Amino acid sequence: MTLWDLKQGTSATVESFCTALQSEYRTRLSELGFHPGEHIACVLSPSLGAPKLYRVNNTVYSLDDSVALLITIA
């Protein structure tokens, strides 16, 4: 299951980054708190494929599908 599959109002734990995710993105996401073992909640899932909002450590970030599809969750 990927981060993009997470429904609004639900949460999960980051498992890993897909190997297709560029190392620069991995580094930046880790700096923001998106790293394996971290608890993530989807706080807004707008329609029409717009970026979703995710809460990590009391901060909300917007990620679009091109990035969120490359983060696996449990």
TIMI-2910 file (N, C-alpha, C, CB; in pm, 1 decimal, decimal comma, always signed):
<rs>
+----------+----------+----------+----------+----------+----------+----------+----------+----------+----------+----------+----------+------+
!      n_x !      n_y !      n_z !     ca_x !     ca_y !     ca_z !      c_x !      c_y !      c_z !     cb_x !     cb_y !     cb_z ! resn !
+----------+----------+----------+----------+----------+----------+----------+----------+----------+----------+----------+----------+------+
!    +85,0 !   -116,6 !     +0,0 !     +0,0 !     +0,0 !     +0,0 !    +90,2 !   +123,9 !     +0,0 !    -97,1 !     -0,7 !   +122,7 !  Met !
!    +49,6 !   +226,2 !    -72,7 !   +130,1 !   +347,8 !    -79,9 !    +66,0 !   +460,9 !     +0,6 !   +148,7 !   +390,8 !   -225,8 !  Thr !
!   +142,9 !   +564,9 !    +23,3 !    +91,7 !   +680,2 !    +96,3 !    -27,1 !   +741,9 !    +23,9 !   +201,7 !   +784,5 !   +115,6 !  Leu !
!    -26,7 !   +737,4 !   -108,9 !   -137,5 !   +793,7 !   -186,6 !   -267,9 !   +718,5 !   -160,1 !   -104,7 !   +790,2 !   -336,2 !  Trp !
!   -260,5 !   +590,6 !   -122,7 !   -379,2 !   +509,2 !    -94,5 !   -443,2 !   +542,3 !    +39,9 !   -342,7 !   +362,6 !    -97,9 !  Asp !
!   -372,5 !   +614,0 !   +125,4 !   -423,4 !   +647,8 !   +258,1 !   -544,5 !   +739,7 !   +245,6 !   -313,3 !   +714,6 !   +343,6 !  Leu !
!   -653,0 !   +701,8 !   +309,5 !   -777,9 !   +778,6 !   +303,4 !   -777,1 !   +890,7 !   +407,0 !   -899,7 !   +686,2 !   +326,0 !  Lys !
!   -852,9 !   +994,2 !   +377,5 !   -865,4 !  +1107,5 !   +469,4 !   -914,9 !  +1059,8 !   +605,6 !   -961,3 !  +1214,2 !   +411,9 !  Gln !
!   -849,6 !  +1105,8 !   +711,5 !   -888,2 !  +1068,2 !   +846,5 !   -824,3 !   +940,5 !   +897,5 !  -1034,1 !  +1054,3 !   +852,9 !  Gly !
!   -740,7 !   +876,7 !   +816,2 !   -672,8 !   +754,7 !   +859,0 !   -523,0 !   +780,5 !   +870,5 !   -700,6 !   +638,6 !   +760,2 !  Thr !
!   -454,5 !   +686,5 !   +933,4 !   -310,8 !   +701,8 !   +950,8 !   -241,0 !   +568,5 !   +928,6 !   -278,4 !   +756,8 !  +1090,7 !  Ser !
!   -109,9 !   +576,6 !   +912,4 !    -29,0 !   +457,4 !   +888,5 !   +115,6 !   +489,0 !   +924,6 !    -40,6 !   +409,7 !   +740,1 !  Ala !
!   +199,5 !   +389,0 !   +911,4 !   +342,0 !   +404,2 !   +938,4 !   +419,0 !   +387,7 !   +808,3 !   +390,3 !   +301,6 !  +1044,6 !  Thr !
!   +515,1 !   +474,8 !   +785,8 !   +598,5 !   +465,9 !   +665,8 !   +684,4 !   +340,2 !   +675,5 !   +687,8 !   +593,5 !   +649,0 !  Val !
!   +683,8 !   +259,2 !   +569,0 !   +767,4 !   +139,3 !   +563,9 !   +897,8 !   +166,5 !   +491,3 !   +692,9 !    +25,1 !   +495,9 !  Glu !
!   +887,2 !   +223,6 !   +370,2 !  +1007,6 !   +245,8 !   +290,1 !   +977,4 !   +338,3 !   +173,7 !  +1064,3 !   +112,5 !   +238,7 !  Ser !
!  +1084,5 !   +377,4 !   +105,7 !  +1073,5 !   +453,4 !    -18,1 !  +1098,3 !   +358,0 !   -134,0 !  +1174,0 !   +573,6 !    -21,0 !  Phe !
!  +1023,0 !   +372,3 !   -239,8 !  +1043,2 !   +293,1 !   -360,3 !  +1179,4 !   +329,6 !   -420,0 !   +927,9 !   +316,8 !   -463,6 !  Cys !
!  +1245,4 !   +234,3 !   -481,5 !  +1377,1 !   +260,5 !   -540,1 !  +1370,6 !   +361,3 !   -654,2 !  +1438,4 !   +131,2 !   -590,1 !  Thr !
!  +1253,2 !   +381,8 !   -712,5 !  +1238,3 !   +478,7 !   -821,1 !  +1243,0 !   +623,4 !   -771,8 !  +1107,9 !   +454,3 !   -894,3 !  Ala !
!  +1229,5 !   +643,9 !   -640,4 !  +1232,3 !   +779,2 !   -584,6 !  +1376,3 !   +829,8 !   -583,2 !  +1171,3 !   +781,9 !   -441,0 !  Leu !
!  +1398,5 !   +944,7 !   -644,4 !  +1533,2 !  +1002,3 !   -652,4 !  +1589,4 !  +1029,0 !   -513,4 !  +1531,5 !  +1132,2 !   -734,2 !  Gln !
!  +1720,6 !  +1014,2 !   -500,6 !  +1784,5 !  +1029,6 !   -369,6 !  +1763,5 !  +1168,6 !   -310,2 !  +1933,1 !  +1001,3 !   -381,0 !  Ser !
!  +1754,8 !  +1271,4 !   -394,9 !  +1731,3 !  +1407,1 !   -344,7 !  +1595,0 !  +1416,0 !   -275,9 !  +1739,9 !  +1509,8 !   -459,9 !  Glu !
!  +1495,3 !  +1350,6 !   -335,0 !  +1361,9 !  +1348,5 !   -275,2 !  +1362,7 !  +1269,1 !   -144,6 !  +1259,6 !  +1288,5 !   -373,5 !  Tyr !
!  +1433,4 !  +1156,8 !   -142,7 !  +1442,1 !  +1075,6 !    -20,4 !  +1501,1 !  +1156,9 !    +94,3 !  +1527,3 !   +949,3 !    -44,9 !  Arg !
!  +1608,7 !  +1227,1 !    +63,0 !  +1674,3 !  +1308,7 !   +165,0 !  +1581,0 !  +1416,1 !   +217,5 !  +1800,9 !  +1372,5 !   +109,0 !  Thr !
!  +1516,6 !  +1488,8 !   +127,0 !  +1428,3 !  +1598,1 !   +168,9 !  +1307,9 !  +1545,3 !   +246,0 !  +1381,3 !  +1678,4 !    +47,3 !  Arg !
!  +1247,8 !  +1436,6 !   +200,4 !  +1134,0 !  +1378,4 !   +271,6 !  +1174,5 !  +1333,1 !   +411,9 !  +1076,3 !  +1260,0 !   +192,4 !  Leu !
!  +1292,5 !  +1275,4 !   +424,1 !  +1341,1 !  +1233,5 !   +555,7 !  +1361,3 !  +1353,6 !   +647,0 !  +1472,0 !  +1155,2 !   +542,1 !  Ser !
!  +1413,3 !  +1461,9 !   +592,0 !  +1431,6 !  +1584,7 !   +670,4 !  +1298,1 !  +1638,5 !   +721,3 !  +1502,3 !  +1691,7 !   +586,1 !  Glu !
!  +1193,1 !  +1620,3 !   +642,0 !  +1059,9 !  +1668,1 !   +680,0 !   +988,3 !  +1573,3 !   +776,4 !   +975,2 !  +1687,4 !   +555,8 !  Leu !
!  +1042,9 !  +1453,3 !   +795,8 !   +981,7 !  +1357,7 !   +888,2 !   +922,2 !  +1235,3 !   +822,7 !   +876,7 !  +1424,9 !   +965,6 !  Gly !
!   +924,4 !  +1229,0 !   +690,9 !   +872,9 !  +1112,6 !   +618,4 !   +984,6 !  +1009,1 !   +608,7 !   +820,3 !  +1152,6 !   +475,6 !  Phe !
!  +1005,0 !   +932,8 !   +715,3 !  +1107,5 !   +829,3 !   +712,1 !  +1050,3 !   +700,6 !   +770,3 !  +1234,0 !   +873,9 !   +790,2 !  His !
!  +1110,3 !   +586,5 !   +737,1 !  +1057,8 !   +458,4 !   +785,5 !  +1037,2 !   +458,5 !   +936,7 !  +1152,0 !   +345,1 !   +746,7 !  Pro !
!   +920,0 !   +410,1 !   +976,6 !   +883,3 !   +403,5 !  +1116,8 !   +801,9 !   +522,2 !  +1165,4 !  +1005,5 !   +391,8 !  +1198,7 !  Gly !
!   +793,1 !   +626,5 !  +1084,7 !   +720,5 !   +747,3 !  +1125,2 !   +571,0 !   +731,4 !  +1102,2 !   +772,5 !   +869,5 !  +1048,7 !  Glu !
!   +492,7 !   +783,1 !  +1195,4 !   +346,5 !   +779,6 !  +1188,6 !   +297,7 !   +897,2 !  +1103,7 !   +283,4 !   +784,4 !  +1331,9 !  His !
!   +214,8 !   +869,3 !  +1001,8 !   +163,8 !   +970,0 !   +908,3 !    +11,1 !   +963,2 !   +907,6 !   +221,5 !   +947,8 !   +763,9 !  Ile !
!    -54,5 !  +1079,9 !   +903,4 !   -200,6 !  +1085,1 !   +893,1 !   -239,7 !  +1166,4 !   +770,6 !   -263,5 !  +1146,1 !  +1021,5 !  Ala !
!   -340,6 !  +1120,8 !   +698,2 !   -394,4 !  +1196,1 !   +585,0 !   -503,7 !  +1287,2 !   +639,7 !   -449,9 !  +1100,3 !   +471,8 !  Cys !
!   -481,8 !  +1418,6 !   +630,2 !   -578,4 !  +1512,6 !   +686,7 !   -672,1 !  +1571,7 !   +582,7 !   -506,2 !  +1623,5 !   +756,9 !  Val !
!   -635,6 !  +1564,2 !   +455,1 !   -723,8 !  +1614,1 !   +349,7 !   -693,9 !  +1541,4 !   +219,8 !   -707,7 !  +1767,0 !   +331,3 !  Leu !
!   -799,6 !  +1491,8 !   +157,6 !   -788,5 !  +1422,1 !    +30,1 !   -886,5 !  +1485,5 !    -68,0 !   -816,1 !  +1269,2 !    +46,4 !  Ser !
!   -845,5 !  +1594,6 !   -133,7 !   -936,7 !  +1663,8 !   -224,8 !   -966,5 !  +1580,8 !   -349,5 !   -878,0 !  +1798,4 !   -265,2 !  Pro !
!  -1067,5 !  +1621,9 !   -421,2 !  -1106,8 !  +1548,7 !   -541,6 !  -1021,9 !  +1588,6 !   -661,7 !  -1254,4 !  +1572,6 !   -572,1 !  Ser !
!  -1044,7 !  +1521,7 !   -770,9 !   -981,4 !  +1549,8 !   -900,2 !   -830,1 !  +1536,3 !   -900,0 !  -1017,2 !  +1687,1 !   -944,0 !  Leu !
!   -775,1 !  +1451,9 !   -811,6 !   -632,6 !  +1423,7 !   -812,9 !   -543,3 !  +1533,3 !   -758,6 !   -591,8 !  +1394,2 !   -948,8 !  Gly !
!   -601,0 !  +1630,1 !   -689,7 !   -521,2 !  +1737,7 !   -629,8 !   -430,9 !  +1679,4 !   -521,0 !   -613,2 !  +1849,4 !   -571,0 !  Ala !
!   -321,3 !  +1746,4 !   -487,7 !   -232,3 !  +1696,5 !   -382,2 !   -306,1 !  +1675,4 !   -250,2 !   -116,4 !  +1793,4 !   -361,2 !  Pro !
!   -265,2 !  +1570,8 !   -178,6 !   -324,1 !  +1540,9 !    -48,1 !   -240,7 !  +1606,2 !    +61,0 !   -333,8 !  +1387,7 !    -25,2 !  Lys !
!   -303,3 !  +1629,1 !   +176,4 !   -233,9 !  +1686,7 !   +290,7 !   -209,5 !  +1578,2 !   +394,5 !   -314,7 !  +1803,8 !   +351,6 !  Leu !
!    -85,0 !  +1570,4 !   +441,6 !    -44,6 !  +1469,7 !   +539,1 !    +15,2 !  +1537,0 !   +661,6 !    +56,1 !  +1371,0 !   +477,2 !  Tyr !
!    -20,5 !  +1484,6 !   +780,1 !    +34,8 !  +1536,9 !   +905,2 !   +148,6 !  +1446,4 !   +951,0 !    -75,2 !  +1547,4 !  +1015,4 !  Arg !
!   +262,5 !  +1511,1 !   +978,7 !   +380,3 !  +1443,0 !  +1031,4 !   +433,2 !  +1528,3 !  +1146,3 !   +490,3 !  +1421,0 !   +919,7 !  Val !
!   +438,7 !  +1473,5 !  +1266,0 !   +492,8 !  +1547,6 !  +1381,0 !   +429,8 !  +1685,5 !  +1397,9 !   +642,8 !  +1562,6 !  +1366,6 !  Asn !
!   +298,9 !  +1693,2 !  +1394,7 !   +224,4 !  +1818,7 !  +1414,2 !   +247,0 !  +1923,1 !  +1305,9 !   +261,0 !  +1877,9 !  +1545,8 !  Asn !
!   +297,5 !  +1882,4 !  +1191,6 !   +313,3 !  +1971,1 !  +1076,6 !   +241,9 !  +1907,5 !   +958,6 !   +464,5 !  +1997,2 !  +1044,0 !  Thr !
!   +177,5 !  +1989,3 !   +876,2 !   +102,7 !  +1938,5 !   +761,3 !   +177,8 !  +1971,7 !   +632,8 !    -40,6 !  +1998,1 !   +757,7 !  Val !
!   +193,0 !  +1870,4 !   +547,9 !   +261,5 !  +1885,1 !   +419,4 !   +169,9 !  +1839,6 !   +306,7 !   +393,5 !  +1804,6 !   +417,7 !  Tyr !
!   +188,3 !  +1898,6 !   +191,0 !   +113,7 !  +1862,6 !    +71,3 !   +203,9 !  +1779,3 !    -19,1 !    +61,8 !  +1989,4 !     -3,1 !  Ser !
!   +154,6 !  +1662,8 !    -60,3 !   +228,5 !  +1577,7 !   -153,9 !   +136,3 !  +1538,6 !   -267,9 !   +285,2 !  +1451,0 !    -82,8 !  Leu !
!   +189,4 !  +1543,8 !   -388,6 !   +108,6 !  +1498,8 !   -501,6 !   +133,2 !  +1350,2 !   -525,5 !   +141,0 !  +1580,9 !   -629,1 !  Asp !
!    +59,1 !  +1294,4 !   -619,2 !    +65,2 !  +1150,2 !   -642,0 !   +200,8 !  +1103,1 !   -691,7 !    -40,1 !  +1110,0 !   -740,5 !  Asp !
!   +274,5 !  +1186,1 !   -766,2 !   +403,4 !  +1142,6 !   -820,3 !   +503,6 !  +1108,9 !   -710,3 !   +461,0 !  +1250,3 !   -910,6 !  Ser !
!   +489,3 !  +1168,9 !   -593,9 !   +577,2 !  +1139,5 !   -480,2 !   +511,2 !  +1038,7 !   -386,3 !   +612,1 !  +1269,1 !   -403,5 !  Val !
!   +385,6 !  +1061,2 !   -351,1 !   +316,6 !   +976,1 !   -253,8 !   +304,0 !   +830,9 !   -300,8 !   +178,5 !  +1032,3 !   -225,4 !  Ala !
!   +299,1 !   +809,1 !   -430,5 !   +291,6 !   +672,0 !   -483,1 !   +422,3 !   +595,1 !   -464,2 !   +255,4 !   +674,9 !   -630,8 !  Leu !
!   +530,1 !   +665,4 !   -431,9 !   +660,7 !   +601,8 !   -415,8 !   +699,3 !   +581,6 !   -269,6 !   +766,3 !   +684,3 !   -484,6 !  Leu !
!   +603,3 !   +600,8 !   -180,0 !   +625,6 !   +579,8 !    -36,8 !   +532,8 !   +467,7 !     +8,5 !   +600,3 !   +711,8 !    +45,9 !  Ile !
!   +589,6 !   +357,1 !    +55,7 !   +507,1 !   +245,0 !   +101,0 !   +477,1 !   +260,0 !   +249,7 !   +577,5 !   +109,7 !    +73,1 !  Thr !
!   +355,6 !   +218,4 !   +287,2 !   +309,0 !   +230,2 !   +425,3 !   +253,1 !    +97,6 !   +474,5 !   +202,6 !   +340,2 !   +437,2 !  Ile !
!   +238,7 !    +88,1 !   +605,7 !   +178,0 !    -31,3 !   +666,8 !    +67,3 !    +12,1 !   +759,9 !   +283,6 !   -116,1 !   +743,5 !  Ala !
+----------+----------+----------+----------+----------+----------+----------+----------+----------+----------+----------+----------+------+
</rs>
